[in-house]
């Protein structure tokens, strides 16, 4: 298959820009009544070729000395003198080119070069400075804008990588944290209730399999999270027996919504550790998950009293707050309140995906 030839944006702009400029000059000559078709054709072709060559040489010079990498102040210090130098270069090639065409095609009506120069140099110089200022500024501003866009993209990419790395690090912290707490629970059962200890080991095995095999996954469905929560409740109930009761109410339409892994389980663990474990008669831990506008509201209620100095310093709650901030950038909300009647209400608001 024949390879398709493509023209870069730079060459498209060069050809279109200088062609339009040359056609505009031809129109001025035609409307002024001094137009010669043959001279006009030669002027058009030579204008496009010569001015593209002139500006392309400048482009190669700027690329060679890496002007496109300079900051704005450094660039302006070089571009402003370059505009005047290019303006004089434009004057030189234009006045020579124009005089030669007139001399070759209309020798009887052409003054001497000195007279021709005296009559036209200022107009051509001003036109050259104006045109070269437009070309150079457009060229360098385009590259400057492209560089800023690329820097912004790279910074955004690095920020995403850093965020993912931090989220993975925080998520990895939960596995040993959860393991240590569960092993302490099982240790308490080994002597008192060996049968329950065996069942606890089975539950722990299932929970760790879920956690370790999917440790790189930052989000999971509510359905999967509640499966972990139910296993965790059963594991804790082996230790607390009738002192721990739990109920889960959730909207079935939300089962496939994505939330942070272990976010509900962290709230449950906090409720059991700081609530149920400190109540003489235990109590009920309830989980309610509902939709609230464009958010998912997760409410965990347990008996006890929230102590801000103790309960916010634990790894689980601190970890959850940091993960919420990284993942949702301030769009998620989490707070714990003491409620009348000696209960604690933990509320988590997560944007719907």
Secondary structure as the mmCIF struct_conf table of DSSP 4:
data_model
#
loop_
_struct_conf.conf_type_id
_struct_conf.id
_struct_conf.beg_label_comp_id
_struct_conf.beg_label_asym_id
_struct_conf.beg_label_seq_id
_struct_conf.end_label_comp_id
_struct_conf.end_label_asym_id
_struct_conf.end_label_seq_id
HELX_LH_PP_P HELX_LH_PP_P1 UNK A 2 UNK A 5
HELX_RH_AL_P HELX_RH_AL_P1 UNK A 9 UNK A 31
TURN_TY1_P TURN_TY1_P1 UNK A 32 UNK A 33
HELX_RH_AL_P HELX_RH_AL_P2 UNK A 37 UNK A 64
TURN_TY1_P TURN_TY1_P2 UNK A 65 UNK A 66
HELX_RH_3T_P HELX_RH_3T_P1 UNK A 67 UNK A 69
BEND BEND1 UNK A 70 UNK A 70
HELX_RH_AL_P HELX_RH_AL_P3 UNK A 72 UNK A 105
HELX_RH_3T_P HELX_RH_3T_P2 UNK A 107 UNK A 109
HELX_RH_AL_P HELX_RH_AL_P4 UNK A 113 UNK A 192
HELX_RH_AL_P HELX_RH_AL_P5 UNK A 194 UNK A 213
TURN_TY1_P TURN_TY1_P3 UNK A 214 UNK A 216
STRN STRN1 UNK A 219 UNK A 221
HELX_RH_AL_P HELX_RH_AL_P6 UNK A 222 UNK A 240
HELX_RH_3T_P HELX_RH_3T_P3 UNK A 241 UNK A 243
STRN STRN2 UNK A 244 UNK A 250
HELX_RH_3T_P HELX_RH_3T_P4 UNK A 252 UNK A 254
TURN_TY1_P TURN_TY1_P4 UNK A 255 UNK A 256
STRN STRN3 UNK A 258 UNK A 260
TURN_TY1_P TURN_TY1_P5 UNK A 261 UNK A 262
HELX_RH_AL_P HELX_RH_AL_P7 UNK A 263 UNK A 274
TURN_TY1_P TURN_TY1_P6 UNK A 275 UNK A 275
HELX_RH_3T_P HELX_RH_3T_P5 UNK A 276 UNK A 278
TURN_TY1_P TURN_TY1_P7 UNK A 280 UNK A 281
STRN STRN4 UNK A 283 UNK A 292
TURN_TY1_P TURN_TY1_P8 UNK A 293 UNK A 294
STRN STRN5 UNK A 295 UNK A 303
BEND BEND2 UNK A 304 UNK A 304
HELX_RH_AL_P HELX_RH_AL_P8 UNK A 308 UNK A 311
TURN_TY1_P TURN_TY1_P9 UNK A 312 UNK A 312
BEND BEND3 UNK A 313 UNK A 314
HELX_RH_AL_P HELX_RH_AL_P9 UNK A 315 UNK A 328
TURN_TY1_P TURN_TY1_P10 UNK A 329 UNK A 330
STRN STRN6 UNK A 333 UNK A 339
TURN_TY1_P TURN_TY1_P11 UNK A 340 UNK A 342
STRN STRN7 UNK A 343 UNK A 351
#
